[in-house]
Amino acid sequence: MFFINSGSEANEGAIKLARKYGEKYLNGAYEIITTINSFHGRTLATMSATGKKIWDKLYEPKVPGFKHVPLNDIDALKQAITPKTCAIMLEPIQGEGGVNEASTDYFKAIKHLCDENNLLLIVDEVQTGLGRTGKMFAYEYYGIEPDIMTLAKGIGGGYPLSALLAKEKLNIFEAGDQGGTYSAQPLGMAVGSAVVKEIISKNLSKNAKLQGEYLTSKLEEISSKYKLKNIRGKGLLIAFDLPTENGSEIVSECLKEGLLINSPRPSIIRLMPPLIVTEKDTDNMISILCKVLDEKLNIN
Ligand SMILES: *Cc1c(COP(=O)(O)O)cnc(C)c1O
């Protein structure tokens, strides 16, 4: 484990570790395959890993060595593998991309491909980890284990903390390869350890699962009235499609009413309530949402 401050830095470390592995064991292979609509961070290398179309022309030239393939298309992934490939990197559920889930078959096939070709599987759990999806880590839904996993967001409960975790065989960074002034700083470690203990002792993963199901059922109840489509996600990482493209307007109206949500795309609303949310909170949330949708959707 390597502890640092942000998700981007943890992913940057994962990319470096994969390249080190390629250099050591795969004749200098350095390419990493990621998915279209993925999000891996805002450092130059993690922006290059990110599959976000509107970033294509930003801060050129990008860090070379990243290929982007459509999510859940195993043939496209197979075709992208070359002797230069060292790793496949993905989010179990694309968060910023609008809550797009990798299918179980896809994940299993990726793991198989990785094993067959000695490639590393890097799972970015910055958004999905630490109970968010109803399990401690989202990869647990797929019956596989990653070689490298990154965590941030939930691990600090609001405090800047992130972690890069790797299997023992990848314990190959040498002194000076990786580090940082604030790596594993004591306050961050105390916060992270308190947060993880709280998540485990209060079984917040389970609460996320149950409350996620409750929230989903409430959204389904109002979906035909507001023409909401494609309600999706796991645990308390949920999104739906609007019949309109005014997501950001709906987000700011909700904020005025005391409800914090977001709109990762103009026609998508994403809901990520805290893991401690109750049914009463959810009822409240739905009533604010309905009030705003009544005003902003103009569908009578
Ligand atoms: C937020 C996020 C990141 C970047 O984390 P920062 O702490 O903002 O650098 C990376 N990957 C995923 C999946 C994220 O959701």
The ligand as an SDF file (V2000), in Angstrom:
LIG
                    3D

 15 15  0  0  0  0  0  0  0  0999 V2000
  -12.7750   11.4940   -8.4280 C   0  0  0  0  0  0  0  0  0  0  0  0
  -12.1450   10.3930   -9.1890 C   0  0  0  0  0  0  0  0  0  0  0  0
  -10.7680   10.3900   -9.4620 C   0  0  0  0  0  0  0  0  0  0  0  0
   -9.8620   11.5600   -9.1270 C   0  0  0  0  0  0  0  0  0  0  0  0
   -9.7650   11.7550   -7.7570 O   0  0  0  0  0  0  0  0  0  0  0  0
   -9.2300   13.1760   -7.1890 P   0  0  0  0  0  0  0  0  0  0  0  0
   -9.1660   12.9560   -5.7060 O   0  0  0  0  0  0  0  0  0  0  0  0
  -10.2440   14.1840   -7.6090 O   0  0  0  0  0  0  0  0  0  0  0  0
   -7.9080   13.4090   -7.8020 O   0  0  0  0  0  0  0  0  0  0  0  0
  -10.2340    9.2860  -10.0880 C   0  0  0  0  0  0  0  0  0  0  0  0
  -10.9920    8.2350  -10.4400 N   0  0  0  0  0  0  0  0  0  0  0  0
  -12.3200    8.2020  -10.1910 C   0  0  0  0  0  0  0  0  0  0  0  0
  -13.1030    7.0000  -10.5780 C   0  0  0  0  0  0  0  0  0  0  0  0
  -12.9490    9.2900   -9.5730 C   0  0  0  0  0  0  0  0  0  0  0  0
  -14.2700    9.2610   -9.3530 O   0  0  0  0  0  0  0  0  0  0  0  0
  1  2  1  0
  2  3  1  0
  2 14  2  0
  3  4  1  0
  3 10  2  0
  4  5  1  0
  5  6  1  0
  6  7  2  0
  6  8  1  0
  6  9  1  0
 10 11  1  0
 11 12  2  0
 12 13  1  0
 12 14  1  0
 14 15  1  0
M  END
$$$$
